[in-house]
């Protein structure tokens, strides 16, 4: 199943806080699909929050230095 992609880099570049957007996307996930998050840094605190909620992650640094998950 193809992951749902959420790119929060524009929010971060504008000085915004993407946590609400991310948590809304996580809350909307149905069983089965995954969320592919794109950010300009490795979101360690977010990964910890999601792990406590039972989500697994596989963060990878992209060629341009940004971070994505699979």
C-alpha positions in Angstrom: 0.0 0.0 0.0 1.4 3.4 -1.0 2.2 5.7 2.0 0.5 9.0 2.6 3.1 11.7 2.1 3.2 14.8 4.4 5.9 17.4 3.6 6.2 19.8 6.5 9.3 21.5 5.1 7.3 24.5 3.8 5.8 25.0 7.2 9.2 24.9 8.9 10.7 27.3 6.3 7.9 29.8 7.1 8.8 29.6 10.8 5.7 27.6 11.6 5.2 24.7 13.9 4.0 21.5 12.1 3.2 19.4 15.1 -0.6 20.0 14.8 -0.5 19.1 11.1 1.5 16.0 11.7 -0.7 14.8 14.6 -3.9 15.4 12.5 -2.4 13.3 9.7 -1.5 10.5 12.2 -5.0 10.7 13.7 -6.5 10.3 10.2 -4.5 7.2 9.3 -6.6 4.1 8.8 -5.1 0.7 9.5 -2.8 -0.3 6.8 -1.3 2.8 5.1 1.8 4.5 6.5 2.8 8.1 6.7 5.9 9.3 4.9 7.0 12.5 6.7 9.4 14.9 5.0 11.2 17.4 7.3 14.3 19.6 7.1 15.8 17.9 10.2 15.5 14.6 12.0 12.5 15.0 14.3 13.7 13.0 17.3 11.1 14.3 19.8 8.3 13.6 17.4 9.6 10.1 16.8 9.6 9.5 20.5 6.0 10.7 20.9 4.9 8.5 18.0 6.8 5.5 19.4 4.9 5.9 22.7 1.7 5.7 20.7 2.8 2.4 19.1 4.1 3.8 15.8 7.3 2.6 14.3 9.6 4.8 12.2 12.5 4.4 9.8 14.0 7.9 9.3 16.5 8.3 6.6 18.6 11.3 5.6 17.9 12.3 2.0 20.5 13.3 -0.5 19.8 17.0 0.0 20.3 16.8 3.8 16.6 16.8 4.6 14.9 13.8 6.4 12.3 11.4 5.3 10.8 8.2 6.5 9.8 5.0 4.7 
